[in-house]
């Protein structure tokens, strides 16, 4: 039975319907439902803590750590787990704000070793956790803690000190060496050890800052010697201790005293501007005295090729490099060199022409010097004393004490002018396989072009077939395909023919392969002609000419005789790649 009057019942039904409509409207897509706050704990600041315990104490306390959180029933729990000696406690904790709406807790960490003399480090993990029972959800964050003792430590402003005595003097300039230290009972002591050579090092203790627990001392060092031609070396040894920890610490700084270094300053990252493929000259290497020389795979990253000359021996030993070239137009001698790891070395260079006249200069290489590029003006090298032809170069080791063997490295010995290399005297990157195919024969000739710096060329004879040069690596750092060219001289041509030229990289990458070779017409005649072909005609990716590991870098420079009506003979010389012409 309906006990409500009909008008009132109708009104109530309408109100219920209106309420349902309002509820549906409140939940449409344009209305955001209330967000439920869930447990959240932000990353602690800081999240990584280093606790350094002073030498004479057993414990240390961290700086203040702050953690923010929300949606929790109460302030979070903080627990510590320690791996290693010692214990870690939470201290100076304070809470602020509301754990549910947004609260903050701050605290510090107090670490304590079992005793002050303990030195083993410990690692600890701080876990910060909390939750909401109503939502049945939790949140947590961790802090990683490293606890360690401040141990005795010595460090120097330089690993080694080199002192040079100027010409006509017996005392060097004074150099400063700063020794820093921590956790010592007293400032470090010092002494000279392993002194070898005729000179003496004078060590003076200067200003001290701080304390043995955390300080530094400046030392002044001078070298004295009446015989500056022989190097003197020594170890400057510093020692300190901490009695409580029963620990000692030492530091050795190498000292080198010598006469003034000779020659020009070297520079890194200089391109030779020239890559010698084949010039057919006869080069020889002869060891002198106790020297041992060998061609090794060790070259400057900016040099062409991957080979250099290792020269090892004692003072007075060396090597003779023979190759007859003309020095016309060259106003400087250039080379790369790398110093001995443990000694200053003077390289005495002697240039000898084909009549026996000599010129000499000295270049010093620093101890541990990396690959550097040297450019010696012709006047400084004494080249104007020669007759314009160079036949031999002697390189002699000087300065190391008697009985001391050293090792230096040389590469890309060249002569040139302000525009770059004119002629390569020795670059140590001989072809691994000078090949012929298709019945081509060859021979040597001394009938070279007047512009040639050398004395030999090569004759080739064939109706077809070809020849070429395989290399392990011929690098072209920063190759410019638009401007760099492959250049060669050709002469004494018996009849017209087509010369096909191709370049190949390892893996045939960058477009450098046989199929991308080019043909150039050659006209019969006795006169020498110069052929230049842009590198862009052979490939399209210069970066592949730099690679030395895996694919890339030139591995083959090849030629083929085409379109000869009969057997053709011609002479070839000075096959080079000129950089950036």
Secondary structure per residue as TSV (DSSP state, phi and psi in degrees):
chain	resnum	aa	ss	phi	psi
A	1	X	-	360.0	133.8
A	2	X	-	-87.3	110.2
A	3	X	-	-85.7	-11.3
A	4	X	S	-85.4	143.6
A	5	X	-	-61.4	146.6
A	6	X	H	-55.8	-45.0
A	7	X	H	-61.8	-40.2
A	8	X	H	-68.6	-39.0
A	9	X	H	-62.1	-40.8
A	10	X	H	-64.7	-39.7
A	11	X	H	-64.6	-42.9
A	12	X	H	-63.0	-41.4
A	13	X	H	-61.4	-39.2
A	14	X	H	-65.3	-39.9
A	15	X	H	-63.4	-40.4
A	16	X	H	-62.0	-44.7
A	17	X	H	-62.8	-41.7
A	18	X	H	-63.1	-39.7
A	19	X	H	-63.0	-40.8
A	20	X	H	-64.2	-41.1
A	21	X	H	-63.6	-41.5
A	22	X	H	-63.1	-39.1
A	23	X	H	-64.0	-43.6
A	24	X	H	-64.1	-39.4
A	25	X	H	-65.4	-37.4
A	26	X	H	-67.4	-18.5
A	27	X	T	-108.7	19.6
A	28	X	S	-74.9	179.5
A	29	X	T	-66.1	-18.9
A	30	X	T	-90.9	4.0
A	31	X	S	-116.9	131.4
A	32	X	-	-91.1	125.8
A	33	X	-	-70.8	152.9
A	34	X	-	-56.6	139.6
A	35	X	-	-88.7	135.6
A	36	X	-	-88.8	125.0
A	37	X	-	-74.3	120.6
A	38	X	-	-107.7	159.7
A	39	X	-	-60.2	126.6
A	40	X	E	-141.0	136.1
A	41	X	E	-127.5	121.9
A	42	X	-	-73.0	160.8
A	43	X	-	-61.1	130.8
A	44	X	-	-61.7	151.8
A	45	X	B	-120.5	109.6
A	46	X	S	-82.6	161.8
A	47	X	S	-94.9	-11.2
A	48	X	E	-127.4	131.7
A	49	X	E	-127.4	130.1
A	50	X	E	-109.4	121.5
A	51	X	E	-109.9	110.9
A	52	X	E	-99.5	121.0
A	53	X	E	-92.5	123.0
A	54	X	-	-55.6	154.1
A	55	X	T	-56.0	-46.1
A	56	X	T	-96.6	16.8
A	57	X	-	-123.9	164.6
A	58	X	S	-99.7	-13.5
A	59	X	E	-148.8	170.9
A	60	X	E	-154.3	154.2
A	61	X	E	-117.8	138.9
A	62	X	-	-77.0	168.9
A	63	X	-	-71.9	172.4
A	64	X	-	-66.1	137.5
A	65	X	E	-113.9	137.6
A	66	X	E	-119.7	135.0
A	67	X	E	-132.1	129.4
A	68	X	E	-107.4	148.2
A	69	X	E	-155.5	168.9
A	70	X	E	-160.0	162.3
A	71	X	S	72.2	20.7
A	72	X	-	-104.3	157.2
A	73	X	S	-73.9	-27.0
A	74	X	S	-164.4	177.9
A	75	X	S	-54.6	144.7
A	76	X	-	-68.5	157.5
A	77	X	E	-82.0	148.2
A	78	X	E	-128.8	115.9
A	79	X	E	-122.0	147.6
A	80	X	E	-120.6	135.9
A	81	X	E	-123.6	125.1
A	82	X	E	-112.7	131.1
A	83	X	E	-111.8	100.8
A	84	X	S	130.1	-177.2
A	85	X	S	-70.1	149.8
A	86	X	S	102.1	172.8
A	87	X	E	-131.7	156.7
A	88	X	E	-130.6	128.5
A	89	X	E	-125.7	151.4
A	90	X	E	-89.3	129.7
A	91	X	E	-136.0	160.5
A	92	X	E	56.3	40.1
A	93	X	E	-80.8	140.7
A	94	X	E	-144.3	145.3
A	95	X	E	-118.0	147.1
A	96	X	E	-144.8	158.7
A	97	X	E	79.7	-171.6
A	98	X	E	-106.3	125.3
A	99	X	T	-56.5	-28.9
A	100	X	T	-85.7	-49.6
A	101	X	T	-80.7	-22.6
A	102	X	E	148.1	109.6
A	103	X	E	-127.5	167.2
A	104	X	E	-135.9	137.5
A	105	X	E	-124.5	138.2
A	106	X	E	-122.5	146.9
A	107	X	E	-162.5	172.6
A	108	X	E	-128.0	165.6
A	109	X	E	-115.5	128.5
A	110	X	E	-112.4	116.0
A	111	X	E	-104.9	140.0
A	112	X	E	-135.5	124.3
A	113	X	-	-77.5	158.3
A	114	X	S	-58.2	-34.7
A	115	X	S	-155.4	162.1
A	116	X	T	-65.6	-23.4
A	117	X	T	-86.6	-1.8
A	118	X	-	-68.8	134.9
A	119	X	-	-121.4	-10.3
A	120	X	-	-67.7	136.4
A	121	X	-	-75.0	161.5
A	122	X	E	-132.2	152.9
A	123	X	E	-118.5	143.9
A	124	X	E	-138.3	156.3
A	125	X	E	-124.9	125.6
A	126	X	E	-100.9	122.4
A	127	X	E	-108.5	124.3
A	128	X	E	-110.9	118.2
A	129	X	E	-141.0	152.8
A	130	X	E	-168.6	176.2
A	131	X	E	-168.8	-175.6
A	132	X	E	-123.5	116.8
A	133	X	T	-65.6	-38.1
A	134	X	T	-63.4	-40.7
A	135	X	T	-88.8	-10.3
A	136	X	T	56.1	43.1
A	137	X	E	-132.4	149.9
A	138	X	E	-129.6	166.5
A	139	X	E	-146.0	152.8
A	140	X	E	-154.2	158.6
A	141	X	E	-142.1	159.4
A	142	X	E	-127.9	156.7
A	143	X	E	-126.3	128.5
A	144	X	E	-90.4	131.8
A	145	X	E	-123.5	129.0
A	146	X	E	-109.7	122.9
A	147	X	E	-113.6	128.8
A	148	X	E	-151.2	153.3
A	149	X	E	-80.2	144.0
A	150	X	-	-75.9	108.1
A	151	X	-	-97.8	158.7
A	152	X	-	-55.5	136.4
A	153	X	E	-146.8	139.1
A	154	X	E	-129.7	136.8
A	155	X	E	-144.1	156.0
A	156	X	E	-124.8	154.3
A	157	X	S	-73.0	-12.6
A	158	X	-	-152.5	143.7
A	159	X	S	-74.8	-26.2
A	160	X	E	-151.0	158.0
A	161	X	E	-130.7	127.7
A	162	X	E	-112.1	129.2
A	163	X	E	-120.7	133.3
A	164	X	E	-116.4	136.4
A	165	X	E	-93.9	121.4
A	166	X	-	-62.3	161.3
A	167	X	T	-58.9	138.0
A	168	X	T	68.4	18.5
A	169	X	-	-127.6	169.2
A	170	X	S	-122.2	-0.2
A	171	X	B	-128.7	138.5
A	172	X	-	-85.8	175.5
A	173	X	-	-67.9	165.2
A	174	X	-	-96.1	130.9
A	175	X	E	-110.9	147.9
A	176	X	E	-102.4	141.5
A	177	X	E	-131.8	122.1
A	178	X	E	-100.4	123.6
A	179	X	E	-107.9	120.8
A	180	X	E	-104.6	149.8
A	181	X	E	-152.2	158.6
A	182	X	E	-141.2	152.9
A	183	X	S	58.6	36.7
A	184	X	-	-104.4	154.9
A	185	X	S	-75.7	-34.9
A	186	X	S	-140.6	163.0
A	187	X	-	-57.6	146.3
A	188	X	-	-64.4	146.8
A	189	X	E	-86.5	165.5
A	190	X	E	-144.5	152.8
A	191	X	E	-158.3	154.7
A	192	X	E	-90.9	142.0
A	193	X	E	-141.8	157.8
A	194	X	E	55.7	43.9
A	195	X	E	-74.4	125.3
A	196	X	E	-132.5	121.3
A	197	X	S	127.4	173.0
A	198	X	S	-82.7	-11.7
A	199	X	-	-91.8	179.6
A	200	X	E	-136.1	143.1
A	201	X	E	-104.6	130.6
A	202	X	E	-106.0	118.5
A	203	X	E	-110.5	125.5
A	204	X	E	-122.5	127.0
A	205	X	E	-79.7	128.0
A	206	X	E	-108.2	-140.6
A	207	X	E	-68.8	144.4
A	208	X	E	-119.0	138.4
A	209	X	E	-121.4	148.2
A	210	X	E	74.7	-149.2
A	211	X	E	-135.8	169.6
A	212	X	T	-57.3	-25.1
A	213	X	T	-72.1	-27.5
A	214	X	E	-167.8	91.3
A	215	X	E	-157.5	-168.9
A	216	X	E	-155.5	154.4
A	217	X	E	-133.1	137.3
A	218	X	E	-98.1	128.9
A	219	X	E	-112.5	142.1
A	220	X	E	-107.6	132.6
A	221	X	E	-125.6	131.1
A	222	X	E	-130.3	146.2
A	223	X	E	-113.5	134.6
A	224	X	E	-126.9	135.3
A	225	X	-	-161.8	139.5
A	226	X	S	-88.7	-13.8
A	227	X	-	-120.6	91.6
A	228	X	T	-82.6	-3.2
A	229	X	T	-79.1	-15.2
A	230	X	S	-116.8	134.1
A	231	X	-	-75.7	145.3
A	232	X	E	-118.0	135.6
A	233	X	E	-125.8	155.8
A	234	X	E	-160.7	161.1
A	235	X	E	-106.6	124.2
A	236	X	E	-95.9	109.6
A	237	X	E	-105.7	127.1
A	238	X	E	-109.9	140.3
A	239	X	E	-136.2	142.7
A	240	X	E	-146.5	165.1
A	241	X	E	-149.1	161.7
A	242	X	E	-132.7	110.2
A	243	X	T	-67.9	-38.1
A	244	X	T	-60.2	-43.6
A	245	X	T	-86.0	-7.2
A	246	X	T	56.0	45.8
A	247	X	E	-126.0	144.6
A	248	X	E	-123.5	149.8
A	249	X	E	-134.9	140.9
A	250	X	E	-135.2	157.2
A	251	X	E	-144.3	134.1
A	252	X	E	-117.8	128.9
A	253	X	E	-115.5	124.3
A	254	X	E	-76.2	134.5
A	255	X	E	-113.5	138.3
A	256	X	E	-131.7	125.7
A	257	X	E	-117.3	138.9
A	258	X	E	-157.1	171.5
A	259	X	E	-74.2	174.0
A	260	X	-	-57.6	138.5
A	261	X	-	-73.3	143.1
A	262	X	-	-107.6	161.0
A	263	X	S	96.1	-163.7
A	264	X	-	-101.8	160.5
A	265	X	-	-75.2	137.0
A	266	X	-	-85.8	163.8
A	267	X	B	-139.5	151.1
A	268	X	S	-95.9	156.4
A	269	X	S	70.6	29.0
A	270	X	-	-100.5	126.5
A	271	X	-	-80.4	145.3
A	272	X	-	-74.0	-21.9
A	273	X	S	72.0	17.8
A	274	X	E	-161.3	134.7
A	275	X	E	-129.6	114.9
A	276	X	E	-88.8	114.0
A	277	X	E	-85.4	-53.5
A	278	X	E	-162.2	127.3
A	279	X	-	-125.8	0.9
A	280	X	-	67.1	12.3
A	281	X	-	-75.5	154.2
A	282	X	-	-95.4	111.5
A	283	X	-	-110.8	138.2
A	284	X	E	-132.0	154.6
A	285	X	E	-126.1	124.2
A	286	X	E	-127.2	125.2
A	287	X	E	-76.8	145.9
A	288	X	E	-120.7	136.3
A	289	X	T	64.4	-134.8
A	290	X	T	-85.9	5.3
A	291	X	-	-68.5	147.9
A	292	X	E	-128.0	119.6
A	293	X	E	-116.3	148.9
A	294	X	E	-156.5	150.7
A	295	X	E	-85.3	126.4
A	296	X	E	-127.4	160.7
A	297	X	S	-88.1	85.6
A	298	X	-	-163.4	105.8
A	299	X	-	-143.5	158.5
A	300	X	-	-59.0	145.5
A	301	X	T	-66.4	-22.8
A	302	X	T	-96.2	-1.1
A	303	X	S	-87.7	155.1
A	304	X	S	-75.8	143.4
A	305	X	S	83.0	173.4
A	306	X	S	-123.0	4.6
A	307	X	-	-109.9	151.4
A	308	X	E	-145.4	177.5
A	309	X	E	-104.5	123.9
A	310	X	E	-91.8	126.6
A	311	X	E	-121.7	113.2
A	312	X	E	-121.7	139.3
A	313	X	E	167.8	-176.6
A	314	X	-	-97.9	173.3
A	315	X	T	-54.2	132.0
A	316	X	T	95.6	-12.8
A	317	X	-	-93.3	167.4
A	318	X	E	-179.9	-153.0
A	319	X	E	-150.3	147.0
A	320	X	E	-110.1	125.2
A	321	X	E	-108.6	120.4
A	322	X	E	-112.0	133.8
A	323	X	E	-174.9	122.6
A	324	X	E	-90.6	118.8
A	325	X	E	-139.8	157.8
A	326	X	E	-92.6	141.0
A	327	X	-	-100.5	16.4
A	328	X	T	-56.4	126.4
A	329	X	T	85.5	-11.5
A	330	X	-	-85.8	127.4
A	331	X	-	-118.9	12.7
A	332	X	E	-158.4	152.2
A	333	X	E	-110.4	131.3
A	334	X	E	-126.9	149.8
A	335	X	E	-163.6	162.7
A	336	X	E	-104.2	146.8
A	337	X	E	-148.6	149.5
A	338	X	E	-127.5	132.3
A	339	X	-	-80.0	169.2
A	340	X	-	-71.9	148.9
A	341	X	S	-67.6	-28.8
A	342	X	S	-122.5	4.4
A	343	X	S	-153.7	150.0
A	344	X	-	-73.3	136.9
A	345	X	E	-128.1	130.6
A	346	X	E	-92.5	125.6
A	347	X	E	-100.5	115.9
A	348	X	E	-94.2	113.1
A	349	X	E	-95.2	128.9
A	350	X	E	-122.8	119.7
A	351	X	E	-97.9	136.8
A	352	X	E	-132.3	128.7
A	353	X	-	-88.6	-179.3
A	354	X	T	-76.1	-2.3
A	355	X	T	-105.4	0.8
A	356	X	S	96.6	-5.0
A	357	X	-	-67.5	148.8
A	358	X	E	-128.1	153.7
A	359	X	E	-138.0	150.4
A	360	X	E	-143.7	145.4
A	361	X	E	-150.6	162.6
A	362	X	E	-119.2	135.9
A	363	X	E	-124.9	122.8
A	364	X	E	-89.5	140.5
A	365	X	E	-113.3	126.9
A	366	X	-	-65.7	155.7
A	367	X	T	-60.1	126.8
A	368	X	T	68.1	17.6
A	369	X	-	-64.3	132.6
A	370	X	-	-74.5	-178.3
A	371	X	-	-61.1	125.3
A	372	X	E	-132.5	156.1
A	373	X	E	-102.2	130.2
A	374	X	E	-117.8	136.7
A	375	X	E	-128.3	108.3
A	376	X	E	-106.5	119.7
A	377	X	E	-57.5	146.7
A	378	X	H	-56.5	-36.8
A	379	X	H	-65.9	-39.5
A	380	X	H	-70.9	-30.8
A	381	X	H	-82.8	-10.4
A	382	X	T	78.5	20.0
A	383	X	G	-67.1	-22.1
A	384	X	G	-71.0	-8.9
A	385	X	G	-82.6	-9.4
A	386	X	S	-90.7	168.8
A	387	X	-	-88.7	14.5
A	388	X	S	95.1	-6.1
A	389	X	E	-120.4	134.7
A	390	X	E	-108.8	130.5
A	391	X	E	-113.7	-35.8
A	392	X	E	-145.3	152.7
A	393	X	E	-131.3	121.2
A	394	X	E	-95.4	137.4
A	395	X	E	-121.9	113.8
A	396	X	E	-115.8	137.1
A	397	X	E	-82.7	131.3
A	398	X	E	-138.3	165.6
A	399	X	S	94.4	-47.1
A	400	X	S	-56.5	149.1
A	401	X	-	-62.0	154.7
A	402	X	T	-55.2	136.9
A	403	X	T	84.7	-3.9
A	404	X	-	-94.6	123.7
A	405	X	-	-97.8	137.4
A	406	X	E	-127.7	168.1
A	407	X	E	-138.9	128.0
A	408	X	E	-127.0	166.8
A	409	X	E	-130.4	141.1
A	410	X	E	-129.4	149.9
A	411	X	E	-157.0	155.8
A	412	X	E	49.0	60.9
A	413	X	E	-77.5	116.1
A	414	X	E	-142.8	164.8
A	415	X	E	-126.3	139.7
A	416	X	E	-161.3	-161.4
A	417	X	E	-137.5	-165.1
A	418	X	T	-62.5	-22.8
A	419	X	T	-86.3	-10.0
A	420	X	E	131.3	-163.4
A	421	X	E	-71.3	135.0
A	422	X	E	-98.1	-43.0
A	423	X	E	-146.3	139.7
A	424	X	E	-92.2	120.8
A	425	X	E	-81.3	-44.7
A	426	X	E	-159.0	122.1
A	427	X	-	-124.2	-2.0
A	428	X	S	66.3	14.4
A	429	X	-	-112.0	58.5
A	430	X	-	-64.5	149.4
A	431	X	-	-60.1	142.9
A	432	X	S	-81.3	-17.9
A	433	X	E	-160.7	94.8
A	434	X	E	-81.3	105.1
A	435	X	E	-109.2	160.7
A	436	X	E	-131.7	159.8
A	437	X	E	-151.7	160.8
A	438	X	T	71.1	28.4
A	439	X	T	80.5	12.2
A	440	X	-	-74.0	134.5
A	441	X	E	-113.1	160.4
A	442	X	E	-146.1	163.7
A	443	X	E	-157.3	171.4
A	444	X	E	-97.6	153.8
A	445	X	E	-142.5	145.8
A	446	X	S	-95.4	2.9
A	447	X	-	-83.4	83.2
A	448	X	-	-100.0	166.2
A	449	X	-	-67.2	150.8
A	450	X	T	-63.4	-26.5
A	451	X	T	-80.6	-11.8
A	452	X	-	-70.6	141.0
A	453	X	S	-85.5	-14.3
A	454	X	S	-101.4	-171.7
A	455	X	S	-119.4	-5.4
A	456	X	-	-130.4	147.4
A	457	X	E	-132.1	179.7
A	458	X	E	-121.9	136.3
A	459	X	E	-102.0	141.2
A	460	X	E	-125.0	140.7
A	461	X	E	-133.1	131.7
A	462	X	E	176.4	156.7
A	463	X	S	-94.2	-26.3
A	464	X	S	-150.7	-158.7
A	465	X	-	74.1	-165.4
A	466	X	E	-172.5	-162.3
A	467	X	E	-161.3	170.1
A	468	X	E	177.9	-168.6
A	469	X	E	-140.7	118.1
A	470	X	E	-92.3	138.8
A	471	X	E	-129.4	152.0
A	472	X	E	-62.7	-54.9
A	473	X	E	-151.5	130.1
A	474	X	E	-124.8	101.8
A	475	X	-	-84.7	149.1
A	476	X	-	-131.4	80.6
A	477	X	T	-59.7	139.5
A	478	X	T	54.5	39.9
A	479	X	-	-61.0	139.3
A	480	X	-	-116.7	98.8
A	481	X	T	-64.7	-27.2
A	482	X	T	-73.6	-27.0
A	483	X	T	-117.9	-29.7
A	484	X	-	-70.5	144.9
A	485	X	E	-133.3	149.9
A	486	X	E	-88.4	125.0
A	487	X	E	-123.5	143.9
A	488	X	E	-150.1	158.7
A	489	X	E	-107.7	137.3
A	490	X	E	-137.0	137.2
A	491	X	E	-157.0	179.7
A	492	X	-	49.5	52.1
A	493	X	B	-90.5	122.7
A	494	X	-	-76.4	-30.0
A	495	X	S	-159.4	165.6
A	496	X	-	-64.2	143.2
A	497	X	E	-161.6	177.9
A	498	X	E	-111.2	128.1
A	499	X	E	-100.8	119.9
A	500	X	E	-95.6	127.5
A	501	X	E	-121.8	135.3
A	502	X	E	-142.3	151.2
A	503	X	E	-120.2	141.3
A	504	X	E	-129.7	137.3
A	505	X	E	-99.3	161.0
A	506	X	G	-62.9	128.2
A	507	X	G	81.8	-2.3
A	508	X	G	55.9	37.7
A	509	X	G	-89.4	162.1
A	510	X	G	75.4	11.8
A	511	X	G	84.3	-0.3
A	512	X	-	-88.9	95.5
A	513	X	S	-153.3	173.3
A	514	X	G	-58.2	-40.2
A	515	X	G	-65.6	-21.7
A	516	X	G	-99.6	17.0
A	517	X	-	-67.2	167.8
A	518	X	E	-124.5	154.2
A	519	X	E	-106.0	137.6
A	520	X	E	-133.1	133.6
A	521	X	E	-75.4	139.1
A	522	X	E	-121.5	127.4
A	523	X	-	-99.0	137.0
A	524	X	-	-59.4	146.1
A	525	X	B	158.6	159.0
A	526	X	S	-84.2	-26.2
A	527	X	S	-67.4	147.6
A	528	X	-	-77.4	136.7
A	529	X	E	-118.3	153.3
A	530	X	E	-110.4	127.2
A	531	X	E	-110.3	130.2
A	532	X	E	-127.8	132.6
A	533	X	E	-129.5	123.6
A	534	X	E	-59.4	141.8
A	535	X	G	-62.3	-23.7
A	536	X	G	-64.2	-19.2
A	537	X	G	-73.9	-16.2
A	538	X	T	-103.4	-22.4
A	539	X	-	-163.7	-180.0
A	540	X	S	-131.9	-2.3
A	541	X	-	-127.4	99.5
A	542	X	G	-65.5	-24.3
A	543	X	G	-63.9	-25.4
A	544	X	G	-73.8	-13.1
A	545	X	G	-83.3	-4.2
A	546	X	T	-98.8	-32.1
A	547	X	-	-56.3	134.4
A	548	X	-	-117.9	-9.8
A	549	X	S	-118.0	125.1
A	550	X	S	80.2	-144.6
A	551	X	S	-71.6	156.5
A	552	X	-	108.6	172.1
A	553	X	S	69.1	144.7
A	554	X	E	-65.6	135.1
A	555	X	E	-123.3	-11.7
A	556	X	E	-153.5	127.9
A	557	X	E	-117.7	112.8
A	558	X	E	-126.6	159.7
A	559	X	E	-139.7	150.3
A	560	X	E	-140.4	138.5
A	561	X	E	-87.2	124.8
A	562	X	E	-132.2	155.4
A	563	X	S	57.3	34.9
A	564	X	-	-91.1	128.7
A	565	X	S	-71.2	-25.9
A	566	X	S	-150.7	-176.3
A	567	X	-	-62.0	129.0
A	568	X	E	-114.1	144.5
A	569	X	E	-125.2	139.7
A	570	X	E	-154.8	162.3
A	571	X	E	-107.5	144.9
A	572	X	E	-131.9	143.7
A	573	X	E	-156.6	159.3
A	574	X	E	50.0	61.4
A	575	X	E	-85.2	111.4
A	576	X	E	-137.3	162.4
A	577	X	E	-114.3	114.1
A	578	X	E	-91.5	134.4
A	579	X	S	-93.9	125.2
A	580	X	-	62.8	34.1
A	581	X	-	-72.2	360.0
